[in-house]
């Protein structure tokens, strides 16, 4: 149990006692009660709003209630003092021994420090990437891929069972275009001079080997054949080849999915019909006519009766058609059935989407609320675009890809860890610049370098102590002073940050925290530049050296644990 959870339990015990003696009525909602670091460290180590949020429903004065809570908390051995601020906030100062014990706990728990069981018993399906299977991964997909993968790892870390899923959009018109593009490369592989790739088809060179494979399989059988004869087999083989390429590209980022669900297979299995049947049985689909488009009505618009989902019942601004006038499924109709399928094996669903899909969020949220009868938590995380720069200038497109920069090219240039860390240095819904020069810069302004450099510095300390021939005793943590314990206090926030990031579905919080921890460590390290007695390694004082090395290694452990959540390796040396 983390220090913050432990004190939440202590506070609960005090509140239970106040309920037992009649000071508080039984059954009060304690969810709004928090235990967290105070905004101003000068106020103490921990703060709670318990008296503020419970006083009104208890019919009590906040300050009077705070005094009774403080009386209970002051009895704890770990509490040095407790005070009341303003109308009823409670601040706690913990003993130095408590913080030394927490540092020892970091070492004892090692890579397990920061894990929790808050998500135990709840299965979460995280669907991310789901790029159309029409070409290699590009940097437009990269950010969502990293955010989704880091979020999945984060949720596992707090006890959730996680299903990592990729939805293959292989039933739309784009895969027919892919098949036609592959047919051009197939003819080219057989010696035909195809010239410029016709407009509307995919021009990238990545389809050349697909065409060659088709030529080897079929010979010239389909050179002059009508499209109806070759479209399906060409589509099947081209999609398979693209998915193999996509899996390979994702593997460069260390990303592997548990499930690849096919839209074509979903429709062939009758899943959209099953979803429609369920919705009709619950009076959530009806046959009706959509209102005319607002503003000037197009000349070719005519009212057509369509099956409409009652999405307005769940907060959408209009009911949505699930089929087109020709009877085929709308994108929404197919997506609705897909989410119905996912909800069969998961308690919660998370979709990672590009920001350009923001307009469809309400309707799919309405569909999930209907199909799960409101039982499944469903979050959609919108990912803003990444602008690629080189020394401030936009990066030229890739000829091989056709019209974009491939993910593989970027990873091979700067490395997996740099890409993954950088993608998590801003909130997912904020736009991002990825400058090839900046992300590898050895500067404190580059968080990738700054955090890795802190870990490398820590790794160097043990080697330096050994080289200096210092015989290190078992650490006497009483040698750690105020500055050192300040680092422990920040390190002890890690489990709380992890739980908060998982609950909010925001993996970028880990990167932010690691940057703060690295900054605090570097500041502590730099004290030795002005004061030699503040250095970690003191050749004439092995006891202090041992304690400071123990602290440093604890900080290193937290950095490693945080980087592991991000899918980033911790470096022991900087090149």
N, C-alpha and C positions, 0 to 999 in steps of 0.2 A: 504494500500500500504506500502510495506517495505521501510526502509530507503534507501536501494540501488536502488530500483525501483523508489523511489521518486526523487533521484538525477539523475537517468537516464532521467526522465521526465524533470527535470530542465535543464539538458544538451541539451536535444532535443529542448527545448524552445530557448536556446541560439543559437543553430545551425539554427533553423528556422529563427531567427532574422537576422543571418548572410546571410542566403539565400535571405531573403527579401531585404536586402540592397545591394545585389550583390557581397558580399565578397565571398560567396560560390555559385557555380552553383546549380540549382535545381535538385533534383532527385538523389543525391549521395547515394550510398549504405552505410547505417549506421550499417549494421549487425556486421561488425568487431569491432565496437566501444564498449569499455567496461568501466564499472565503478566498481572498486574493491578495496580491501585493498592493499596498497602498500606492497611490499615484506619487506621493512624495515619500521617498525612502526615509526621510527624517522623522516621519510619523511612526515608524516601526517596521516590523517584518511582515505582518499579516494584518488584514483588515476584514471586518465583516459588517454587513448591513442588516444583520438579523433583527436588531431592535427596531430599525427604521421600517422594515417591511411587515413585521409581525404586530407592531403596536396597534395599528388601526383596527385590523380584524379582531384583535384581542381586547379592544376597548381600553387600551393602556396608554400612558404617556411614554413616548419613545425613550426619553432619557432615563426615566424611572425603570423601564424594562431593561435598558442597557446596563444599569447599575447591578441588577440582579444577575444578568448574564455574565458580566465581568467578575462578579463574586465567585461564580462557578469556574470560570476559566483560569482565574488566578491560582486556583488550587493545583493546577497541573504542574508537574516537575519541569516540563519543557518551557514554561512561560516565566520570563523574568519579570515582566510587568504588563499590565493591561490598563488602557485609558480610554476615556470617552471624548470624542471630538464633536463639536457642533451640537446638533439636535439629537445625536444618538449613534453616530458611527463608533465602532469599537476597534481600537488599534492594539495589536499585541507585539511586544518585543520578546523574542525567544532567547534562550540562553545560548552562549557560545558552544556549550557542550552539545546542544541539539544540532547545530550546524556541523560540528565535527562528526557527529554520528551520521549525518546525512551524506557527508563526503565518504565515509566508510561504506555506507550503503551503495553508493555509486560504484565503488570498486567491487563490492561483493556481488552485486547484481549484474555488473558488466553490461553485455549487450542486451540483457533483459530489462535494464533500467529504462523506464518510460513505457513499458508495456502495461496494458490494463485489461480488465475483463468487462468493461462497460458495454461492449457490443455483443457479449456472449449470448448465443441462442437466436441471433438475428442474422438472416442471410441477406446480403446485398448484391444485386446485379449491377455491375458498372459496365455500361456499353460505351466504348470510346473508339476513336479513329473512324471506323465504318466508311472509309473513303470509297467512292465508286471504283469498281475493278476495271479501270480503263487505262491505267498507266502506273508508273512508279510513284512512290510517295514523294510529295514535295513539301516545302517548308510551310505551306498553308495547312498541312495536316500535322506538322511536328508538335506544335504547342499543345493541341488537344490530346495528342498521343501521350505526351509526357505528363500533363496534368491528370489525365485519366489513370495512367499507370501508377503515379505517385499517390493518388487518392486511394486506389485499390489497396496498395501496400499499407497506407496509413490506417485504413479501416480494418485490415487484418491485424494490425498492431494493437488495436483496442478490442480485439476479440471477435469481430464479425467473421462469419464465413463469407467469402467474396467469390463471386463468379465474374470473371473477366470475359466480356463478350464483344464480338465484332459482327456487325450486321452487313451482309454482302448484298448490295443493291444490284441484283442481277436479273431483274424482271422488267426494267424500264427500257425506254428507247435508246439510252446511252450505250447499252451493251449490243444493240443491233448495229449502232454506228461503229462500235469496236469490231464487230464481225466483218463489216464492210471494209474497214481500214485494214484488217488482217488479210482480207481477200486481195487487196491491192498488193500487199507485201508478198503474198503467196504467188501472185502472177509475176512479180518482180524476181522472186527466187527461182522461177522457172525460165528466166531469161528475157522476159518482156520489159521493154523500156517504158516504165510507167510515168516518167517525168515528175512534175510537181504533184504532190498529193492533193487530190481535189478538195476544194473548200468544203468545210462541214465534216471532214473526216479527221482522225487523229494523225498528225504528221510526224510524231516522234520516231527516232531511229530505234527505240526500244521494241518496236513491233517487227523489225527485220528478222530476228531469230524466230519469232512466232511464225512468220511467213515461211521461213526455211523449214521449220518442223512440219508445217502443214503440207509443204511441197514433198517432203520426204515420205509423209504418210499417204498422201492421196495421188501423188504424181500429177498429171494434167487433167485428172477426172473432172474438176470443177472449173477449168479455165473459161469455157464458154457456156457453162451450165446456167440455167435461170437461178435467180437468188433463192427461190423457194426450196431448191434442192440442197444448197450449201449453208444457208444462214444459220440453222440450228447447230449443226456440228462445228462450224467455225466459231460460233458464239461460245459454245461449251468449252472448246479447247483454248480459245483466247482468254476467257475469264479465268480458267484454271491457271494459265501461264501468268496472268496478271496477279492473281492471288499468291502464287509462288514468289513472285517478285516483291510483292507487298510484305509478305512474311519475312523475306530476307532483309528488306529495308528496315522493318521494325526491330528485327534481331540486332541490327547495328546499334540500336538504342537500348538494347536489353529488354525489349518488350515482347511478351508472349501471351497470347490469349488462351483461355480455356475452351471457348466455344466460338465457332464461326457459323452463324445462322444465315441461311440462304433465303432471300425474298422469293425466288422462283419456287423453291421447295415448300415454303410456307403457303404459297398460293396453290400449288399442286396438291397439297395435303388438305385443302379446304378450310384452312384456319380463318380466313376472312369471313366465309359463310357461317362458320361456327360462332364467331364473335357477333355477327349481325343477328343470328338466331337468338343468342342470349340477350342481346340488347332489345330486340323486339319483344321477347317474353317479359321483359321488365319495363315495357312501354317507354324505351329510351331511343327507339328509332321509329320514324313514321314516314309515310310517303307524302311529300309536299312539294311546293313550288317556292323556290328562292325569290326574294325580292329583287327587283331590277337593280343593277349597279347604281350607286349614288352618282349624281352629276349627270353628264350627258350620256344617254343610253346608246350603246353601239347599234348600228343599223341591223346587224345580223343577230341581235339578241332576241330570243323568244322564250317565254315561260315554258319550262319542261318539268314534269313531275319526276322527282328523284327521291331515293331513300335518304332521309336527313336524320342525323344524330342530334339529340336534344342537348347540345353543348352549352346553351344559354342557362340550362338548369344548374350548371357547374361553374358559372362565372365567365363563360365566353361571351362575346358580343353578338354572335349570331349562331344559328344552328348550321351544321356542316354536312355537306353531301359525302356519302361514303362510296357511292358509285357514280360513274359518268352516265350520260344519256345513252351511250352504246352498251351499257351494262358492265363495262370493265371497272376495276377498282380505282378510286382516286388514290393519290399518294397518302392522304389522310386515312382512307379506309384500310389500306394495306398496313400502314404504321400502327393503326389502332389494334389490328389483329396481332401484330408482332409484339406489342406491349402486353396484350392479353396472354400471349404465350410465355413471355418472360415472367409474368406475375405468378405463373403456376409453380415456379421453383424458387421464388425469392419473396422476402417480406418487404424489401425496399428496393426501389429502382432509381438509378442515376444515369442520365444521358449526358454525354459531353458533346456539345454541338458548336459549330461555327456561329459567330454572331449574326451571319446572314440568314440564319434560320429562326431568328428571334420572333418573327411574326406568327410562327406556328406553335409557339409554346403553349398558349392558353388552350388551344383546342386539344392538344395531346394530353395536357394535364387534366382537362375535363374528361377525356376518354378513359384515362387510367383511374380517375376517381370513380367513374361509373362502373367500369369493369371489375374493379376490386372492392366495390361498395365502400370506398373511402378507407379501406384498411391498410393500403400500402402507401408508405411515404414515397413520394416521387419528386426528385429534384432534377432540374435541367440546368447545367452549367454552360453558359455561353462564353465562348473563347474568342477574344478579339484577334485580329490579324497581326502578323509579324512583318515588319518592314525590314528587308535585308539591305545592309549598307556595307560599303568598304571605304574606310576613312571618310565617312560622311556622305559618300556618293552611292546612289542606288546601284545594286548589283545587276549585271547583265543576265539575261535569261540563258538557259541551257539549250544548246542546239540538239543534243541527244534527246532531251525530254520533249522538245517541241516548243514550249512557251513558258517554262517555269524552271526554277532552281530545284534540283532534286535534294531530298533529305540525305541520301547517301553521300553526295558530293560534300555537303556541309559537315557531316559527321567525320568523313575521312580527312577533312582539312583541319578542324579544330578539336575533334575528339568527342566521344560520347558524353563524358562527364561535364565538359564545358557546355554542350548543348542542353543537357538535362537540367543542370543547375540554372543556367540562364533563363530557361523557359519558366522557372518557378520564382524568379526574382521580382515579379509583379503580379498583382491580382489578375485573375484570368480574364476579367471583363475590361481590363485596361489595355490600350494599344501598346505595342512593344516595338522598339528598334533593336535589331540584332546586327551590331557592327562587328565584322570579322576582326578588325584591329582592336576594338575595345575589349571583346570577350576573352582575349588572350593576354591582355595588358597586365604587367606586373605592377599593380597599383592598388592602393586601398579603396579607390573608386570602383574597382572591379570586384564585386562580392565573391565571385568564383575563386579568384586568386586569394582574396583576403582570408576566407575561411580555410582554404587548403594550406595557406602559408602558416596559419595558427597551428594546424595539426602537424605540419612539418617541423615547426619550431619545437613543439612539445616532443616529437619523436627524437629530435637531436639532443635533448637534454640528457637522456640516459646514456647515450654514447659519449657525451662530453664528460659526464661524471665518471664513467669508467676509464676514459682516457686520462683523467686527472688523478686516477688512483684513489678516489675517495671511498673509504669503507663505510657504507651506509648502514646505520642501525635501523631497527624497526621505527617507523615514523612516530614521533611524539607530536601529535596534532595541536598540543597547547602552544607550540612554537608559531602557529599561524596567527597573524595579527588581523586588524580591522580590514585592511585591503584584501587580504587573502580570503577572509570569511565573506566579504562582499561578492567575490567570485563564486563561492559555494552557494550563496543565496540565489544568484542568477542561474547557476547550473541546476539547482533544485526545482526551478520552474519548468524544466523540460517535460516531465510527465503531464503537467497541467496544460502546457502548450500543445502537446500531442493530442490529448483528449479534446481540447477546444477546437483544434484544426480538424479533427475527425468529425466532431459534431456539426461544425459549420460547413464541412465539405470544402475546406480551403487549404490545400497542401502548401501554398505559398507561405503560410505562417511559419512553417519549419525553416524555410530559407531566411526569412526576416529574423527569426530568433537566433539562428546560427550566426548571422552577421553581427547581431548585438553581442553575442557571447564572444565571438572572435575579437570584436573591437575592445571589449573589456579585458580580454586576455592580453592583447597587444599593449594596451595602456599600462597594465600591471607589469608586463615585461619591460617596457620602456622606462619604468621608474629606476631601473638599474643603470640607465645611461647617465643619470645625474647623481645617483647615490649608489656606490658600489655595494653597500651593505644590503641593498634591496634586490640584488640579483638572486637568481634561483640557486646557482651553484656558488657556494662559499667554501673555498678549499680549507679554511681554518675552522669551519663550523659544520661538521657532518650532520648534526642533529637537525639544524634548521634546513640544511640542504635536503635532507631526507623528507621532511614535512612538506617543503615546497615542491619537491618532485612528485610526491604523492598527490598533492593538489593539482599539479599540472597534468598528471596522467588521468586524473578524474575528469578534468576539462576535455582532454583528448578523447576520453571514452564517450562523453556526451556528443562531441563533434562527430565521431564515427557513427554513433547511433542515429543522429539526425541525418547525416549524409546517406546512410543506408536506407532511410525512409524515402529519400529523394532518388534512390537508385544511382548514387554517385560514390565512387571509391574515395577513401581518405588517403592522401599522399603522405609518405614518410619523408620524402625529399622533393625539393623543387628544382627543376632543371634550369 
